[in-house]
Each structure stands twice: as structure tokens, then as C-alpha cells.
Amino acid sequence: LFIQGVNELVANQFETAKNTLEKAVESYEMQTPPQYPLEGKLYYYYAYALEMNKDMTNAEKYYQKALVDGSKDMNVFIRLIESYKKTDRKADVLSLIEQAKRNDASNVNILVAEAEYYFWTGDNERGRQLLKNLPATINDSPDALINAANLYIKDNQYGEAEKLLKRAYANNPSAIIAHNLGVCCSNIGEDKYMEANKLDVNGKKSEGEMVKREADQYMLDAAEYFEKASKEEINDISVLYKLKEIYLRLGKESKVQETEKRIQSIENK
């Protein structure tokens, strides 16, 4: 039943998986302690099935049971942390992070979750320091790269976010990463336009022109990423409005008109 339920989860058959794993849990709990301890694995998959069926109350209960059953799987900690955050349970989140670090102090997903905790609780300086000190092993975890980049974006550190997202995108060129790269590049471009204007006002025209060219390139990169994102996020009109804004900035009239037609086609549905 356990293996069958996991296979159903992999196939995104969440309701079927929940029912199968529920029977597996009932069987597992017939003996106390269980004859063949599973170290929380069964409880984790059952909790995940419950979560996918939008039953967070029971999902949380079984994530907790997974830990009691001996789980050291960082995914259990991450899912519980996210659940606790939704109900503003700050002390419980910090306690979980500390427990996870006792099991694996170098796990980058937990280290990113720790940085996120401090941003969440308003200690941005501590969060920045933790982000800055993330180990090189973050490059081996696409999820950690994306989550750390999102923290940099929220903190308006677009250059740092761009570096991480480019590494993630090289392994997984998904629409969401492309979208976030577009956000980073467009914001860096805007900052560089402002820098170019200041240089120009201060009489440093040649330096200003050089920075403006850098800004233009960032905007071209942003447009490329947003275009890639728009192919999957077909009905996300906000992406198209951002593209139109960039093409206006770059003076690409034909692209402006083309994007406007795409916007109208969505709005007129």
C-alpha cells in the first residue's frame, strides 16, 4: 500500500493516493511500536497527500507525526515551516529551524528558510547576513537557488537575485524563473537609466552614454525573459504590459504594436 500510494502521488492522483496511504497508515499503526519502523516516510507522504487535497489541518498533524516517528527528511521541516508561517506561529517556525539544523546544519534549504524567517520577522539585517553566507552547495539545489533569489528580489537586491536565477535557469528553464529574471533585469536596467541621467546632468556625457547602453542591454534581456515566460503564462496580462513598457522604453514600435494586439486579444475574451 505504501509503494502504491507513493506511485499515485507521483502520478498526481492525489485523492486516490490519500485513500491508499490512509489504509497504509492504519496498518502501520496496528502495532506499537511498529514492527518495521519507516522513520516518518509513510507519515510524510500521507501528510503531503492530505496537503494536496487542501486538508492542511490533518496534513500538519501527520508532518508532526513524521518527526516523532524519526524523520530527518528536510522536506518534512520545510512543509511544516510553511504551514506554521500561514498561521503566524513565529516561535514554532524558529524551533523547527533549530531542530532541522541539529539534524543537518549544512542543508541549504534550511539555511535559506532561516534567512527567510528573519526577513519575515523584520530582522532584515540578520536575513541579509545569512543570505550572504550561504554555502557554495546552494548551486546543487535549484529550489534553494530560487528561494534565495526571491528573498533578494523582495529586498530589492536584483543583481544578487539575477546571479542565482541564472544558475537555476541553466538547469531548469521554466516560465517562473524566466519571469523572475525579467523582473531582475528590468529593475537593474531602470537603476542604470537613473545612473546614466545623473552622469549626464553632472557633465559626464560619455560615461552616461556607456551606462545607458548597459541599461538598454538589461532591458533587451528582460524582454527576452518575459517573452519566454509569456509563452507558458499565456493569459498573464501583467507580463504583456511589462513587455509593452520595455519596448516603449527601447523605442521598438513594431514590438509595442504586436504586444498591444496580444493584450487586446486577452482583454476581449
Solvent accessible surface area in square Angstrom, and as a share of the most:
residue,aa,sasa,rsa
1,L,107,0.53
2,F,48,0.20
3,I,131,0.66
4,Q,94,0.42
5,G,0,0.00
6,V,31,0.18
7,N,89,0.46
8,E,20,0.09
9,L,13,0.07
10,V,119,0.69
11,A,57,0.44
12,N,106,0.54
13,Q,91,0.40
14,F,55,0.23
15,E,97,0.44
16,T,65,0.38
17,A,0,0.00
18,K,41,0.17
19,N,63,0.32
20,T,11,0.07
21,L,0,0.00
22,E,69,0.31
23,K,119,0.51
24,A,8,0.06
25,V,6,0.03
26,E,101,0.45
27,S,64,0.41
28,Y,26,0.10
29,E,70,0.31
30,M,159,0.71
31,Q,99,0.44
32,T,130,0.76
33,P,112,0.70
34,P,31,0.19
35,Q,115,0.51
36,Y,161,0.61
37,P,91,0.57
38,L,49,0.25
39,E,102,0.46
40,G,1,0.01
41,K,108,0.46
42,L,2,0.01
43,Y,18,0.07
44,Y,28,0.10
45,Y,68,0.26
46,Y,15,0.06
47,A,0,0.00
48,Y,62,0.24
49,A,0,0.00
50,L,8,0.04
51,E,25,0.11
52,M,61,0.27
53,N,44,0.23
54,K,182,0.77
55,D,44,0.23
56,M,53,0.24
57,T,114,0.66
58,N,60,0.31
59,A,0,0.00
60,E,28,0.12
61,K,96,0.40
62,Y,30,0.11
63,Y,0,0.00
64,Q,64,0.28
65,K,62,0.26
66,A,0,0.00
67,L,28,0.14
68,V,134,0.77
69,D,34,0.18
70,G,35,0.33
71,S,8,0.05
72,K,132,0.56
73,D,60,0.31
74,M,22,0.10
75,N,80,0.41
76,V,0,0.00
77,F,0,0.00
78,I,43,0.22
79,R,69,0.25
80,L,1,0.00
81,I,4,0.02
82,E,67,0.30
83,S,7,0.05
84,Y,15,0.06
85,K,39,0.17
86,K,148,0.63
87,T,89,0.52
88,D,87,0.45
89,R,79,0.29
90,K,75,0.32
91,A,82,0.63
92,D,58,0.30
93,V,1,0.00
94,L,50,0.25
95,S,62,0.40
96,L,10,0.05
97,I,1,0.00
98,E,84,0.38
99,Q,61,0.27
100,A,0,0.00
101,K,63,0.27
102,R,181,0.66
103,N,55,0.28
104,D,54,0.28
105,A,69,0.54
106,S,77,0.50
107,N,31,0.16
108,V,12,0.07
109,N,43,0.22
110,I,0,0.00
111,L,30,0.15
112,V,3,0.02
113,A,11,0.09
114,E,12,0.05
115,A,0,0.00
116,E,43,0.19
117,Y,20,0.08
118,Y,29,0.11
119,F,37,0.15
120,W,76,0.27
121,T,48,0.28
122,G,58,0.55
123,D,62,0.32
124,N,60,0.31
125,E,115,0.51
126,R,109,0.40
127,G,0,0.00
128,R,86,0.31
129,Q,87,0.39
130,L,37,0.18
131,L,6,0.03
132,K,155,0.66
133,N,97,0.50
134,L,28,0.14
135,P,44,0.28
136,A,83,0.64
137,T,75,0.43
138,I,8,0.04
139,N,64,0.33
140,D,119,0.62
141,S,16,0.10
142,P,55,0.34
143,D,93,0.48
144,A,0,0.00
145,L,0,0.00
146,I,30,0.15
147,N,70,0.36
148,A,0,0.00
149,A,0,0.00
150,N,47,0.24
151,L,7,0.03
152,Y,20,0.08
153,I,31,0.16
154,K,154,0.65
155,D,24,0.12
156,N,107,0.55
157,Q,57,0.25
158,Y,35,0.13
159,G,31,0.30
160,E,68,0.30
161,A,0,0.00
162,E,15,0.07
163,K,104,0.44
164,L,17,0.08
165,L,0,0.00
166,K,97,0.41
167,R,99,0.36
168,A,0,0.00
169,Y,36,0.14
170,A,84,0.65
171,N,108,0.55
172,N,68,0.35
173,P,90,0.57
174,S,28,0.18
175,A,12,0.09
176,I,96,0.49
177,I,0,0.00
178,A,1,0.01
179,H,41,0.18
180,N,21,0.11
181,L,0,0.00
182,G,0,0.00
183,V,37,0.21
184,C,0,0.00
185,C,1,0.00
186,S,1,0.01
187,N,46,0.24
188,I,21,0.11
189,G,0,0.00
190,E,51,0.23
191,D,83,0.43
192,K,44,0.19
193,Y,11,0.04
194,M,116,0.52
195,E,81,0.36
196,A,7,0.05
197,N,92,0.47
198,K,128,0.54
199,L,31,0.15
200,D,73,0.38
201,V,129,0.74
202,N,107,0.55
203,G,65,0.62
204,K,103,0.44
205,K,127,0.54
206,S,84,0.54
207,E,83,0.37
208,G,4,0.04
209,E,82,0.37
210,M,98,0.44
211,V,11,0.06
212,K,98,0.41
213,R,152,0.55
214,E,69,0.31
215,A,0,0.00
216,D,36,0.19
217,Q,96,0.42
218,Y,54,0.21
219,M,3,0.01
220,L,72,0.36
221,D,43,0.22
222,A,0,0.00
223,A,5,0.04
224,E,92,0.41
225,Y,29,0.11
226,F,3,0.01
227,E,35,0.16
228,K,80,0.34
229,A,0,0.00
230,S,5,0.03
231,K,151,0.64
232,E,118,0.53
233,E,42,0.19
234,I,114,0.58
235,N,101,0.52
236,D,49,0.26
237,I,48,0.24
238,S,66,0.42
239,V,1,0.01
240,L,4,0.02
241,Y,100,0.38
242,K,59,0.25
243,L,0,0.00
244,K,51,0.21
245,E,88,0.39
246,I,3,0.01
247,Y,10,0.04
248,L,102,0.51
249,R,113,0.41
250,L,37,0.18
251,G,62,0.60
252,K,80,0.34
253,E,99,0.44
254,S,86,0.56
255,K,73,0.31
256,V,12,0.07
257,Q,100,0.44
258,E,81,0.36
259,T,2,0.01
260,E,49,0.22
261,K,146,0.62
262,R,70,0.26
263,I,1,0.01
264,Q,73,0.33
265,S,63,0.41
266,I,34,0.17
267,E,90,0.41
268,N,116,0.60
269,K,177,0.75
